[in-house]
Amino acid sequence: MTTQRLRCSQDWSGGLLKALALPDGAFKLYVWLRLHARIDTGSIEIGQLELARVLNKAPGTIRANLKILVSANVCQVNFGHNPHAPGWIQIMDDYWPYERADSPTEEDPELRAYLDRIQELLGERACVRSPLSAADDLLAREWHARGVSLERIGQAVLMGCGRKYVSWRNGAPRVPIGSLRYFEAVLAELAKQPAPPPEYWDYTRQKIERMEKLWRTDQRSEDPTVGGGGDPSEFKHHNGGLR
């Protein structure tokens, strides 16, 4: 596995220090972009409305802050007329600490498909923040190098999110999962257990989808189709069977 290196020892903080001169909103947007851009290119594909949603800002505020970043030569952007459609943002060299890949097209297509599928798996769950951060991208690449299958990652996402929903319904704060590393322990657990039957994952997915309806509306009220809060460990299999 290859990882991106800092261009020099001062580059990690150099861009941040320069960006401190930006207005507060633009600076916070830059920091978010820096944390979530692809580490090999310093770029991110995301729609303007999706960007507004994940940052909890008005679309007009996002557009204004993007204009500031572009005029300050912090990043370059390419958005179409449809605010729902994905656009492209790339952080400029003075504000991006890592060495860039010589060409984005040089990336292994299998690896790119693997990373994109992980992003899709996370995006399907309401309790997971999206998109992947730079640190998440590195971890996903590590999983690929270790040969962790997408099927196993999908199972870990289901199980981990199920436990998150149950904990929330039992009174824990409604805090989304903010890192792919959240699922590392679940992957390790799955590796030690016998493979459960397909029915287990059908059951898990159906129960999660019902609880997600409550999560999206921020309701803890009892739902007879979901059941009570329960124990987060119920999203666990034993000897290949359902708990």
Steps between C-alpha positions, in 0.01 A plus 500: 500500500622850419422798718532868423788686663526856623679719248722627783491504879345849512222433249249354746455826689604745230170501313301519822698801620447681170128417507459669840478829308174382341157601636372257761247321279743455213771376735270237652398385152868471400576291810208268421614463139855432612383221730275337240685546170662200337847480642661409167350792305381759753161496330144403589184432299189628674185696415441848638180397678670194647784724620245731662330204667810343651622839627153605620522827306270677255584434133553872446757505782687209342505672160628825654776323691605303192533827309727633773719189484525523123581872502770440764645220281439245776315266267349466155145377441287370217123487555220472246168680509328221695577549874409136565758365256851414622763762435875505539719692746879481512722665761795688353860404573566782748218368718540125446775328701540169313679400186247443226484197276654569161163440341166397651457257209800302620305367798412133486141478366429210735611708799294798383191279468571357848523849655188619317303197620598564861379857457169367367462258792550783750274735306213252525492533879338802663726497807829529306653831398603513135725528302818326611770710661865483394569275801209274402636480145833379634332239721287375211815462289655303784200267506536448126867412543407252776241337277194593708202423278228752422246243619666489842517881516131522415422259783711703742318818400162335559599361838672817618213722395250267663680538831512877455122517448426279800727707725329818382155358569622408849582865571848558354554831315402510133857537374572365150790265435776729378781262404548179310718385789180454703453172312853363559404317819189356333713367214732334750203347678353364178835343409492293820144374463356227277321643199131553580231385256371748238175528696688673779604789276149525352362530853765755599442717193122501548525596866752775427281647226208525744714669764642741243154645447502605866858630478418721201210658685692503832229302678564262788132411545403136509419345164334156511668407171842575647472395859667653803849635517652171603865408539756612237653153521187356339672588172732210547503144377598192691612171347367609164148561626278790592516644847 
